[in-house]
């Protein structure tokens, strides 16, 4: 029977005697109040099913429900406070199995508190008011809480605990729409799921999950959105999407098969992700001004969780905007990092430890800076930078490392260090004032550098066997230095690769003030330098036996076409071969037997059974050849006027051939002196 209480205090307490309790008689309470300042207190206990229904229509009302059931019984509480009311307060306390609480408040400055202790608890709270506050506490397994608040200064606190070891877990759903919203959720148990959606200004979310199969999804839209997620266990997944001004995201995952996805599209966005376990994945996308990302992943040895779980950490970061800064650190097996930054002042730091690491970075913008460090086996780094003031540093330590860097920006600087076997480095720069430095330590290393820029500097150092270095630089005031230490190394320097189209002819571009220096220390090394232009200097130093100054196929060691060129070649050892051509080359497009004036060629061979050849086509050229040893052979050919040839051969059994065609030429040959 329904009782109507319009004013005052109504307290209903239903208790049954021992005989009635044994029969599990259900308790039922129905309270309806109309007015202001009403108070309803309901207390129910027994062996049956407890049911409480409180309806309050007015302001400043208070409803308190306490229910306690034993095994086999269920508690159900419904509180309705509505119709433009304000200042209402609802408190529900339930203990037992199968607890259900539903509180609905429609008004301003209302407060809800729900406390459930037991299994299969369900709580639903709906508030529509300014400065609303909801607190839900659940203890047991399979708890579910749904809270919806609409208004300003909303606050929600949900705590769920699952400690009985059951398969079912806690569920929490929070939706807030308004200003100054705050949501804090703490879950402990198995299969916990928490979803928070806040739309408004200055939203803040804090979620902590501890257990197996935790899932957290936070969506905040507005200005000054903050989200914090802490997960511990297996199969944790955290997805955060924030749109607004001054967004901050902090995600910490510790366990197996963790996944984190953060998407922020706002100014002053900041993201921090830390993952520990096997098969961690992190994806961060930020678009806005002054974005910053820090991702730390640690892959501990173990069996991955799930059917499609990879062994290793994977991180994808995409930032578009000015002032972007990214730091990624990965430790484990099979780590992969992909970074894309587009904007002014982008800075990226990527470090990978262990083996099978792959890092791909793309930065486009002025003031870009990138540092990649890889330690392990089979590391691969691909960096592409296009902007003013770009700087790239790549460090690889292991076996079969591969680094490809393409820097197309003004004042670009590239440093690549590789240590191990079968390393390969390719650098391509097209800009002014670019610098490239490659250091390789190991066997079968290969370095290819192509610079189409002015005032570019190239420095290549290789240590090992069968190393290959190819430098192609078409730039004025460019310097190339190649150092190779080992056996069967090969170096090629080409400073004449650019060309222009004139009618039906293809003509090389004119370069000035370039220098190339190649030093090879070992046995059976090969070196070649080609220069086209004016005021260029080429120097080859070979120390060892069986070295050849010239590429396979009989190409010249030093080839210069132009004016005021200087070629210096030094070979120390037995059985060395050297060729210098100045003014003659069949490889310079249509240029054949082109004349070059004022060139200098200097060849020094120390050892036995050496062969040297110098060919000069032009006027006022100078050729100097010095051989110290036995059974050496030298050939000098000069075509032009006022040329000078000097041959000095020490010891005996040497042969010298000087051929000069022109007028005013001079030849001096000294043998055995």
Helices and strands as residue ranges (DSSP letters): E 3-4, E 9-14, H 18-22, E 27-34, E 39-46, E 50-57, E 62-69, E 75-86, E 89-97, E 100-108, E 111-119, E 122-128, E 133-139, E 144-150, E 155-161, E 171-177, E 182-188, E 193-199, E 204-210, E 215-221, E 226-232, E 237-243, E 248-254, E 259-265, E 270-276, E 281-287, E 292-298, E 314-320, E 325-331, E 336-342, E 347-353, E 358-364, E 369-375, E 380-386, E 391-397, E 402-407, E 413-419, E 424-429, E 435-441, E 446-451, E 457-465, E 468-473, E 479-487, E 490-495, E 499-502, E 505-508, E 511-512, E 515-523, E 526-534, E 537-543, E 548-549, E 558-563, E 566-572, E 577-582, E 600-606, E 611-617, E 622-628, E 633-639, E 644-650, E 655-661, E 666-671
